[in-house]
Protein backbone atom coordinates (compact mmCIF):
# COMPACT_ATOMS: atom_id res chain seq x y z
CA UNK A 1 0.00 0.00 0.00
CA UNK A 2 1.27 3.47 -0.79
CA UNK A 3 1.27 5.43 2.46
CA UNK A 4 -0.08 8.54 0.73
CA UNK A 5 -3.20 6.67 -0.35
CA UNK A 6 -3.91 4.81 2.89
CA UNK A 7 -7.32 5.93 4.14
CA UNK A 8 -7.92 6.79 7.76
CA UNK A 9 -11.04 5.22 9.27
CA UNK A 10 -12.96 7.63 11.51
CA UNK A 11 -15.11 5.99 14.20
CA UNK A 12 -17.50 8.26 16.10
CA UNK A 13 -20.35 6.02 17.28
CA UNK A 14 -21.28 6.04 20.99
CA UNK A 15 -19.82 3.61 23.49
CA UNK A 16 -19.88 0.68 23.97
CA UNK A 17 -20.40 0.24 20.23
CA UNK A 18 -17.29 2.24 19.35
CA UNK A 19 -14.89 0.02 21.29
CA UNK A 20 -16.58 -3.14 20.05
CA UNK A 21 -16.40 -2.10 16.39
CA UNK A 22 -12.79 -0.98 16.81
CA UNK A 23 -11.91 -4.44 18.13
CA UNK A 24 -13.64 -6.10 15.19
CA UNK A 25 -11.74 -3.90 12.74
CA UNK A 26 -8.46 -4.77 14.46
CA UNK A 27 -9.19 -8.45 13.90
CA UNK A 28 -9.96 -7.99 10.20
CA UNK A 29 -7.51 -5.26 9.17
CA UNK A 30 -4.95 -4.86 11.98
CA UNK A 31 -2.78 -2.44 10.00
CA UNK A 32 -5.60 0.05 9.40
CA UNK A 33 -5.17 3.60 10.65
CA UNK A 34 -8.20 4.33 12.86
CA UNK A 35 -9.17 7.53 14.66
CA UNK A 36 -11.77 7.23 17.43
CA UNK A 37 -13.87 9.98 18.98
CA UNK A 38 -17.44 9.46 20.16
CA UNK A 39 -19.70 12.28 18.96
CA UNK A 40 -22.68 11.09 20.97
CA UNK A 41 -23.14 9.84 24.51
CA UNK A 42 -25.94 7.54 25.69
CA UNK A 43 -28.01 8.83 28.61
CA UNK A 44 -30.45 6.37 30.18
CA UNK A 45 -33.91 7.46 31.33
CA UNK A 46 -35.73 6.06 34.41
CA UNK A 47 -39.12 4.41 33.94
CA UNK A 48 -42.12 5.60 35.91
CA UNK A 49 -44.91 3.04 35.91
CA UNK A 50 -45.93 -0.56 36.48
CA UNK A 51 -43.92 -2.94 34.30
CA UNK A 52 -45.70 -6.03 35.63
CA UNK A 53 -48.75 -5.22 33.50
CA UNK A 54 -46.89 -6.13 30.32
CA UNK A 55 -46.85 -9.65 28.90
CA UNK A 56 -43.72 -9.06 26.86
CA UNK A 57 -40.99 -6.60 25.92
CA UNK A 58 -39.70 -5.58 22.50
CA UNK A 59 -36.14 -4.38 21.88
CA UNK A 60 -34.91 -2.83 18.65
CA UNK A 61 -31.43 -1.93 19.93
CA UNK A 62 -28.91 -3.12 22.48
CA UNK A 63 -29.22 0.25 24.23
CA UNK A 64 -32.90 -0.49 24.79
CA UNK A 65 -31.87 -3.65 26.65
CA UNK A 66 -29.28 -1.71 28.66
CA UNK A 67 -31.97 0.77 29.62
CA UNK A 68 -34.27 -2.05 30.70
CA UNK A 69 -31.50 -3.47 32.88
CA UNK A 70 -31.87 -0.38 35.04
CA UNK A 71 -35.62 -0.89 35.33
CA UNK A 72 -35.53 -4.35 36.95
CA UNK A 73 -37.83 -5.92 34.37
CA UNK A 74 -40.09 -8.77 35.47
CA UNK A 75 -39.35 -11.96 33.52
CA UNK A 76 -41.55 -11.97 30.44
CA UNK A 77 -41.61 -12.92 26.78
CA UNK A 78 -39.07 -10.94 24.73
CA UNK A 79 -38.42 -9.99 21.12
CA UNK A 80 -35.22 -8.53 19.69
CA UNK A 81 -33.71 -7.27 16.45
CA UNK A 82 -30.48 -9.07 15.57
CA UNK A 83 -28.27 -11.51 17.44
CA UNK A 84 -26.56 -8.99 19.73
CA UNK A 85 -29.76 -7.40 21.01
CA UNK A 86 -31.51 -10.76 21.32
CA UNK A 87 -28.66 -12.31 23.30
CA UNK A 88 -28.56 -9.35 25.68
CA UNK A 89 -32.31 -9.65 26.19
CA UNK A 90 -31.96 -13.29 27.29
CA UNK A 91 -30.68 -12.02 30.64
CA UNK A 92 -34.04 -10.38 31.37
CA UNK A 93 -36.67 -12.16 29.27
CA UNK A 94 -37.67 -15.79 28.77
CA UNK A 95 -38.24 -16.95 26.11
CA UNK A 96 -36.66 -14.49 23.67
CA UNK A 97 -37.25 -14.54 19.91
CA UNK A 98 -34.84 -13.12 17.34
CA UNK A 99 -36.88 -11.04 14.91
CA UNK A 100 -34.18 -10.88 12.26
CA UNK A 101 -31.98 -8.07 11.04
CA UNK A 102 -34.42 -5.15 10.96
CA UNK A 103 -37.64 -3.72 12.37
CA UNK A 104 -39.73 -4.90 9.42
CA UNK A 105 -38.72 -8.52 10.00
CA UNK A 106 -39.38 -8.15 13.73
CA UNK A 107 -42.88 -6.78 13.14
CA UNK A 108 -43.62 -9.65 10.75
CA UNK A 109 -42.50 -12.20 13.36
CA UNK A 110 -44.60 -10.70 16.15
CA UNK A 111 -47.65 -10.48 13.90
CA UNK A 112 -47.22 -14.14 12.90
CA UNK A 113 -47.08 -15.19 16.57
CA UNK A 114 -49.96 -12.98 17.76
CA UNK A 115 -48.82 -12.88 21.41
CA UNK A 116 -51.21 -11.70 24.09
CA UNK A 117 -50.73 -8.04 24.90
CA UNK A 118 -49.95 -5.60 26.04
CA UNK A 119 -46.33 -5.49 24.88
CA UNK A 120 -43.87 -2.70 25.67
CA UNK A 121 -41.38 -1.45 23.08
CA UNK A 122 -38.35 -0.03 24.92
CA UNK A 123 -36.77 2.41 22.48
CA UNK A 124 -34.57 5.46 22.10
CA UNK A 125 -35.76 9.05 21.98
CA UNK A 126 -35.37 8.83 18.20
CA UNK A 127 -36.89 5.72 16.66
CA UNK A 128 -38.05 4.59 13.23
CA UNK A 129 -40.60 2.09 12.04
CA UNK A 130 -43.63 3.09 14.18
CA UNK A 131 -43.49 -0.38 15.72
CA UNK A 132 -45.95 0.13 18.59
CA UNK A 133 -48.56 1.84 16.40
CA UNK A 134 -48.36 -0.78 13.67
CA UNK A 135 -48.61 -3.74 16.04
CA UNK A 136 -51.54 -2.13 17.86
CA UNK A 137 -53.33 -1.52 14.57
CA UNK A 138 -52.78 -5.20 13.71
CA UNK A 139 -54.51 -6.20 16.94
CA UNK A 140 -51.55 -6.68 19.29
CA UNK A 141 -51.76 -3.95 21.93
CA UNK A 142 -48.30 -2.41 22.18
CA UNK A 143 -47.07 0.58 24.15
CA UNK A 144 -43.69 2.28 24.01
CA UNK A 145 -41.32 3.79 26.54
CA UNK A 146 -38.22 5.90 25.91
CA UNK A 147 -35.33 4.25 27.71
CA UNK A 148 -32.40 6.28 26.43
CA UNK A 149 -31.36 9.21 24.32
CA UNK A 150 -28.22 10.01 22.37
CA UNK A 151 -26.84 13.45 23.14
CA UNK A 152 -24.32 15.17 20.91
CA UNK A 153 -20.76 15.87 22.07
CA UNK A 154 -18.75 18.80 20.74
CA UNK A 155 -16.14 17.61 18.21
CA UNK A 156 -12.49 18.17 19.00
CA UNK A 157 -10.29 20.48 16.96
CA UNK A 158 -8.31 17.40 15.91
CA UNK A 159 -11.39 15.77 14.39
CA UNK A 160 -12.42 18.96 12.57
CA UNK A 161 -8.93 19.24 11.12
CA UNK A 162 -9.00 15.62 9.97
CA UNK A 163 -12.36 16.01 8.26
CA UNK A 164 -11.20 19.09 6.40
CA UNK A 165 -7.97 17.46 5.22
CA UNK A 166 -7.42 16.23 1.69
CA UNK A 167 -6.58 12.55 2.12
CA UNK A 168 -9.25 9.85 1.69
CA UNK A 169 -11.04 8.87 4.88
CA UNK A 170 -13.62 6.19 5.52
CA UNK A 171 -16.58 7.29 7.64
CA UNK A 172 -18.78 4.45 8.98
CA UNK A 173 -22.12 6.02 9.90
CA UNK A 174 -24.67 3.93 11.79
CA UNK A 175 -27.69 6.25 12.01
CA UNK A 176 -29.28 9.22 10.26
CA UNK A 177 -28.53 11.33 13.34
CA UNK A 178 -24.82 10.51 13.08
CA UNK A 179 -24.88 11.37 9.40
CA UNK A 180 -26.55 14.73 10.08
CA UNK A 181 -23.95 15.54 12.74
CA UNK A 182 -21.11 14.76 10.34
CA UNK A 183 -22.62 16.83 7.57
CA UNK A 184 -22.45 19.94 9.75
CA UNK A 185 -18.75 19.51 10.53
CA UNK A 186 -17.33 20.33 7.11
CA UNK A 187 -18.44 21.48 3.67
CA UNK A 188 -15.32 19.97 2.09
CA UNK A 189 -16.43 16.35 1.66
CA UNK A 190 -14.72 15.43 -1.61
CA UNK A 191 -12.36 13.04 0.22
CA UNK A 192 -15.06 11.41 2.37
CA UNK A 193 -15.76 7.73 1.68
CA UNK A 194 -19.06 7.31 3.52
CA UNK A 195 -20.16 3.84 4.60
CA UNK A 196 -23.85 4.01 5.53
CA UNK A 197 -25.68 1.39 7.56
CA UNK A 198 -28.91 1.90 5.63
CA UNK A 199 -30.56 3.82 2.81
CA UNK A 200 -31.94 6.25 5.39
CA UNK A 201 -28.38 7.10 6.46
CA UNK A 202 -27.14 7.37 2.87
CA UNK A 203 -29.91 9.79 1.93
CA UNK A 204 -28.43 12.42 4.25
CA UNK A 205 -25.60 12.86 1.74
CA UNK A 206 -25.47 13.86 -1.89
CA UNK A 207 -23.41 11.14 -3.55
CA UNK A 208 -22.00 13.75 -5.94
CA UNK A 209 -20.45 15.70 -3.06
CA UNK A 210 -18.47 12.87 -1.47
CA UNK A 211 -15.67 10.67 -2.74
CA UNK A 212 -17.79 7.53 -2.49
CA UNK A 213 -21.00 6.39 -0.83
CA UNK A 214 -21.45 2.72 0.09
CA UNK A 215 -24.45 1.13 1.80
CA UNK A 216 -24.16 -2.02 3.92
CA UNK A 217 -26.03 -5.01 2.50
CA UNK A 218 -28.03 -5.31 5.73
CA UNK A 219 -28.61 -2.78 8.52
CA UNK A 220 -26.56 -4.63 11.13
CA UNK A 221 -23.08 -4.62 12.63
CA UNK A 222 -21.75 -7.60 10.68
CA UNK A 223 -22.72 -6.09 7.34
CA UNK A 224 -21.24 -2.73 8.36
CA UNK A 225 -17.98 -4.39 9.35
CA UNK A 226 -17.80 -6.18 6.01
CA UNK A 227 -18.55 -2.98 4.11
CA UNK A 228 -15.91 -0.95 5.97
CA UNK A 229 -13.28 -3.66 5.53
CA UNK A 230 -14.01 -3.87 1.80
CA UNK A 231 -13.86 -0.09 1.51
CA UNK A 232 -10.44 -0.02 3.20
CA UNK A 233 -9.12 -2.85 1.05
CA UNK A 234 -10.22 -1.04 -2.11
CA UNK A 235 -7.39 1.43 -1.49
CA UNK A 236 -4.73 -1.30 -1.27
CA UNK A 237 -2.55 -1.14 -4.37
N, C-alpha and C positions, 0 to 999 in steps of 0.2 A: 504494500500500500504506500502511495506517496503521501508523506506527512501533510503536505499542503492541502490535500483533498480529503483527509480524514474528517468525517463529520463528528461534531460533538453532539451527544444526546442530552437533552435538557429534560429532567424529571421534576415536575412541580406538583404532583398530586398530594393530597393530604396523607398524613400518617394514619394507620400503619401501612397503608397501601404503597407508599413511596419506598420504604425500606424493603418490603417484600418484592416489589417489581425490580428494584436495584439488584437484589440477590439473584433473581431469575436471569437478569441480563448478564450478570457476572458468570453464571454457569454456561450460558450460551455463547457469549462473545466477551471473554475475559479481558481482551486487550482494548475494548471500546473505551473511549474518553467520555465520561458521564459527569454532568454537573447536576447537583441536587439542591433544590430549594422549594420547600412547600409554600404554595401561594394561598392555601386555604387551611384552616384549622377546624376540626370537628368539635362542636359544643353539644353536649347531650342535654336533653330537656326532661325534667321530672314529669311523671304522669299523675294526674289528679282524677281518681275515679275508681270504680270497682272492676278489676280485671277478671274476677271469678265468673262474671256473667257471660263471658265469651267461651264458645265451644272450640275455637281454634284461632291460631295467629298466622298471619301472612307476612313474609319478609321478602322484600325485593332488593335488599342490599345487606352486606355484612354489617354496616353501621347500624342498620335497623335492629339486628340481633344484639349488637353491643349496647344499644340503648335499652333494649328489653332486659338485658342482664341486670341493669340498675333498678328495674321495676319489680324484681322478684316475681316473675310470671308463675302462675299456677300451671301445672303440667297439663297440656292440652294437645290436640291435633295441631300439626304445623305444616306450612307450605313454604318453599323457598325457591328462589331463582338461582340456578347454577350450583355447582358442587361445593364451592367455598361457603356460600351463605347457608346452604342446606346442612352441611356438616356442622357449622357453628350452631345452628338451630337445634341440633340433636341433643345439646346439653340442657335444653329448656323445654322441648316439646317431644311428645311421643304418641303416635308415630309421626315421622316427618317425611313429606313427599317432595321430591325434586321436580319442579315444574319446567325444567329445561333451561335454555340459555337466555330467554327474554320474557318480558311481561306478557306478551301475547300467548306464548306457550303455557305460561303459568295459568292465565285466565282460562284457557281451553281445558287444562287439566282439572281445575277446580269445578268448572261447569260440568265436565263429564262425570265427576264424582258426586256432585250435588250434596255436599255435607250439610248437616243441620247447622243453622246459624244461631246467634250472630257470630261472624268472624271479625277479627280486628286486624287491619293492615297497619303495621308499624313502619312509618316512612320518614323521609327527610322533609325539611321545609319545602324544598323544590322536588316535585315528583311528576313523572309522566305516565300516561296510560289510563288515567281515570279508573283505576282498578276497582275501588270500592263502589263507585257509582255503577259501573258496568255489571259487576256481580250482583248488586242489589236489583238492578233492572231485570236480570236474568232469573231472579227468584231466590237468590242466596243473600240474605241480609248481611251486609258487610259495612262496618264502620272503619274510620281511620283515625290514627293518632300520630302527631308529629313527635318523633323521638330524638331528632337531632337536626342541626343546621350547620352548613358550611359557611364560615365567615372568612372574608378575604384578608390576607396579610399584605402589607406593603412590600413591594419588591425591593431587593437590595440594588445598590448602584452597580454592583458586579453583574447582576443578571441583566439589567437594562443595557449595560455596555455590551454584553454578549449578544443580546438580541439585535442590537444595532450594527454588529460587526458584519463583515462581508463573506466569511467562510460558511459553507453549508452546515446547517444544524438540523437535527431530527427532533421534532417536538411531538411526543406522544400525548394526546389530549383525550381524556376519558369522559368528559361531560360537556354539554353546551355551555355551562357556566364557566368552566375552565377555558374553553375556546374564546368566550367573550372577554374574559380577563386578559388573555394573551393579546387579543386584537387591539386592546387599548395601550399596550406597552410600547409599540413601535409601529410606525407607518412604513418602515423599510423592511419588507417581508420577502424580498426577491430571493433570499438565501434560506428561507424557511422550508424545510421538508416536513409537512404536517402529516402525522399519522392519527387519524380520527377513529374513535371506537365505534361510531355509528354514522349514518347519514345525517342525523340531526346535528351531530358535532361538525361534520364536514360542511354543512350548509352555512355555518357562521363565516366561512372564508370564501372569497372569490378565488377559484382555482387559477385564474389568470394573474393574480397578484402574489402568488407564492411560487417557490421553486418547484414543488411537487405536492400533491394531495392524495394520500392513500387512505383507504377505509378498510378496517379489519373485516374479515369474512363473517365473523359473528361478534355481537356486542358483549364479549367476555374477556377475561384476563389472558387466557391461553391464546386466543386469536390476536389480541393486541401484542403479546410478546412475539408471536410469530411474525407479525407485520413489521414490528420495529427491527427485529433481527434481520429480516429480509431487506429492509430499507438500508440498514447499515452496511450489509454485505454488498449492496448494489454499488457502493463507492469503492470497493476493493478492486484494485487494478494491478 
